[in-house]
Amino acid sequence: MRTNTIIKYASFLRAINAGDKNLIKMNEMKKIFESVLCKNVSTYIQSGNVMFESSIADENVLTEKIENRLHKNLCDDVLIYIRTVDKLKSIVEDDPKQKINFNIPSKLYFSFLKKELEQKPKSPFQSVKKDVEIVRIRNREIYCFTQEIKGRYGFPELFIEKEFGVKANTRNWNSIIKFMNLNN
């Protein structure tokens, strides 16, 4: 559904520029977005963080249009997770680091989901290895802390996908903050 209102979106692509898989330069990415009625497209780092504006108000329609174009240019395993910038701001404002104090080295990650979980576990919810802890689930988003165990930090995406059977796209909290700051 198109409107006369321009909406600012943040999008996070999965399965691009990972090793030697689905390599794409960000100026090419920008052209793909512009080809599906996106304007003022900007990118942040090579991992597929894209900010843009569109008059398409339905996130699902917009997701489908962009994913179809990405699949034509790359491959079918590329997924995109779109949120309005206002939604992303509320996610950032709901920073769990302000309410939870970890006494051991930890990192905060944020995972986007394509759809809400059918059954939400009670938080906090830990992986068997105790290297990933879900501290908050909010609609189609999950906040996770990871702990260092034997010199390595856990990575929430694999844990979430295995545990809940949904596709996820995970970003380091600091990357989300930098992305928001660069585009405001």
Secondary structure, 3 states (H helix, E strand, C coil): CEEEEEEEEEEEEECCCECCECCCCHHHHHHHHHCCCCEEEEEECCCCEEEEEEEECCHHHHHHHHHHHHHHHCCCCCEEEEEEHHHHHHHHHCCHHHCCCCCCCEEEEEEEECCCCCCCCCCCEECCCCCEEEEEEECCEEEEEEEEECCEECCHHHHHHHHHCCCEEEEEHHHHHHHHHHCC
